[in-house]
Amino acid sequence: MHLSPAEALQKRDQLVAEGYTVVPDVADAALLREMRAWAEDYFARTVVDHKYRYQGSDVHVRQPSRWDELGKEADERMFPDPFADRVLTYPGLTAACAALQLEGLHPSGALTIISKPPHGPPLYWHQDYMDWNNPSAATPWPTKVFLSIYLTDTTVANGCLRVIPGTHRTRVELHDTLPDAHEREIQAVDDHQSHPAFQDHPDAVDLPVRAGDLVIADARVMHAAHANTTDQRRTLVLMWHDVFPFPAPPSWWTGPVPKEVRTADPTAAFERRRTPSAYI
């Protein structure tokens, strides 16, 4: 990674304003080889459940030191592995986040391996935020982000990411019409070509990247992925992080702070909710 201070500032501001940014060349060749080998071994011996066909896969690899937090038995889709430690503590990842001034960054303790197989279908439009009842949903800055490292170059042909800039803060029709992300209703769709969640959007932006690039995105932003029309897998490693502990704004924030945030009780508990609320 070679970002000048001005470039880092531009990417930080893009994350806040548009809901996403791309940091090039974060993962070096050694880490990419390790991640590819791990993924190739896993998918060579594992059959992915059909219900994850639109995502491609949904594999959760947790840091061994944090496995007991879940209170679950390991299975082929969720298990501890030192591989998670290797990626989550990778210095290049830490340096990229520090350069963008992502303060209070706290990882979930797990990786999600998302791998679209050859000729896999597109991923539907969705947003992944789950705290829409909480006033933190009203912040102009992110409070939860996903960090994705791509293991191969991506293009429209092999299923690159798509985003709708600004939808982390501005309501669009999709907020009121989409099923909740990754739940039974959308997983059960058979004819994806006619379903609204798979349709093109006039404001959509394709994000082709190179292997080793890092995508950082606000959990609230609408995103999807093209189909993989090639004969090769398209794999990424995704990491969820909390950032900018609520309700305090980033130390560098100079804009207005919404009333819902200024008057929020940080000790209050709220029921988790995937469906967008009046906070957007």
N, C-alpha and C positions, 0 to 999 in steps of 0.2 A: 504494500500500500504506500502510495506516495501522494499525499494530499497536502497542499499548501494551506496555511491558516485561512486564506480567503476561500479556497475550495471547500474546506471543512465547514465554514460558516454558511456557504451557499447550500450545502447539503443538509445541514441542520435546519435551516429556514425552509427548505423544500419539504422536509419531513413534517414540519409544523403546518405549513400552508396547504400542501397538496396531499399529505397523508402517506408519503413514501419517498424513498431516495435509494440510490444505488452507489455503493462504494466499491470501486474496482480493485482487483488483485489483493484481496484480503487473505485468502488461503494460499499457502505456498505449495510447491509441487509435492513435497513429502506428505503434507496433510491430505492433499487431494488423492494421492495414491492410497493412503490408508483408508480414507472414507470410501473410495470406490471398491477396494478389496472387501471391506466389511459388508457393503451393500450387495455386491455381487454374490458373496457367499450366502448371505441371508436369503436373497430372492431365488437362488438356485435350489434351496431346500425347503422353501415355504410357499404354500398356495395361499394367495390373498383372497379373502372372502369377497364374493361377488358384490356385496352391498357397498364396498369401497371402490367400485370400478371408476366412478367419476373423479375421486381424489387420486386414484391410482394405488395407494396403500395408506395405511394409518398405523404405523408402527411406533410405539413409545419406548424409548430406551432411556432408563433412568440411572442417575449416578448411584452407585452401590451404597454410598454413605447416606443417601436420602430415600432408599427404597422402603424402609420400615415406616416412613411417614404415611404411606398409602394404606397400610393394613390389608394388602391383597396378596393373593397367591400369584406368582409369575405364570405367564402363559406365552404363547408364541407371538402375541401382539403387544405385550407389555411385560418388561423384564429389566433387571439391572444388568449393567455391563460397563466395565472401565472405559469403553469407547466414549461414553457420555462425558466422563471426566476429561478425556483428551481434547474433545472439541470445545466444551464449555469453558475450559481454562486456557484455550489457545491464545498466546500473546497477541497475535495479529487481530483477533476479534476484540480483545480488550482495548488495544490501541485505537482501532477504528471507532469504537464507542466513545472513548475518551476524547478523541479529536472532534467529535460532533457534540461534545459537552452533554452527553446523556447521563445526567446526575442520578444518583440513587438507584443505579441499575441492579436488579436482583433477579437471577435466573430461576425458572420454575424447578430446575434440577433434572430436566429431561430433554431429550431430543425427540423430534417427530420425523421419521423417515418417510418422505412422500415420493413415490416412484411410479411414474406413469409408464406402463409397459408399451411395447410396440403396438401401434394402431389402437391405443387407448382413447376413449371418448373424451370430450372436453370436460372441464370442471365448471360447474354452475356459478353464477354470480352469488356472492354472499359476503357477509362481514362476520368476524369471529368474536366480537365483543360480547361479554356475558354479564355486564354490570349496568345495564341500562336503567335500573331502578335507583342507582346510586348517583348523587350529584357529581361524582367524578366523571360521569358521561358528558358533562357540560364544559369540561376544561378545553381551552383553545390549544393546549399542548397535549401530547400523548401521556397516558398513565400506564398503558400496556402496549408493547410492541412485539412483533415477531421479527426475528433475524434469520434469514435464509441464505445458506451457502450452496451454490449450484455446483454439481460435480461434473457437468458437461456444459458446453456452449448451448444456449437455447435460442430457438427461432420460432416463428409462427408455425413452421412445419412440424417441429417436435414438441410443441406444447408450452411455449413461453407464458409467463405470467401476464395478466392483463389487470389494469386498475382503472377506476373512475376517479380522477383527481378531485379532491375536495369533499368527497362523500363522507368523510369522517366527521365533518362539521355542518354540512349542508344537506338537508333532506331532499331526496328525489323520489320518484314514483316507486322505485324498487324497494325502498324502505318499508312501504306499506303493502307490497304485493308478494314479496319473496317468502317462501317457507323458512323456518329457522334452519340455520346452517347445520349440515351433517346429521340431521335427524331423520326419522323413519320416512316422513312424507317425501322429502327430496330424494332419498336413497331408493325409494320405490318407483320413481319415474322410469318408464320404459321407453317412451318416445321423446328423447331429449331434444330432437330437432324442432319440435313444436312447443315446447314448454318455455314460458317467459324467462325462467332463470338461465336459459342457455342462449337467449337471443343476443344479437349484437346491440351495442349501445352507442349513440352518436358521440358521446364524450369519452369513450374508452381509449386507453393508451396501451399499446403493446410494450412490454419491457424485455426485449431480448438481452441476454447477458452472456458473459464469457465464464467458463469454468473458473472457480475461485472468487468470483464477484460476490459481494454481500448485498442483499436487499434488506432494507429496514423499513417496516411499515407499521402504521398505527392500526391497532386491532379493529378500529371502527371503520376503516376504509373498505369500500366495495372492491372486491377483486375476484378474478376467475382465471382460467387458463385455457389455452387452445387445445384441441385434440393433438395427440401424437400420431402423425401420419407416416412416421418413419419406421424402420426395422430395428431401431435401437431404443433402449430405455432412456428416460429422462428423469434423473433423480436429484433431489435436493434434501438437505438436512436443515430442519426448521427448529428454532429455539424461542420459547416464549420468555419474556422478561417484563417485570414491573419496572417502571421508571418514573422519576419525579414524584416522590411520595406525596400523596394527596393529604391535605389540600394546598400545601405550599407550592407556589409557582416556581419554575426554574430560576436560579440565581440571576440569569441573564435576561429574564423576561421584562420587557418594558411596556407591553400592551395592557389594555384593560383586563381586569379579572371579573368574570361574570358574577352577579349577585349570588347565584345558586352555589358558587364555589366559595365566595367570601363568607357566607353565612352558614356553611355546612358544618355539621357536627362530625368530626373525624372519628368519634367513638361509636356512632350509630351503626346498626346492622341493617342490611337490606337483603331481601330475597333476590337471588340471582335470576337474571332474565336475559334471554337471547334476543327477544323481539324489541326493536328500537322504540324508545319512549318519547315523551314530549321534550326531553333534553336535547333532541336534535330536530 
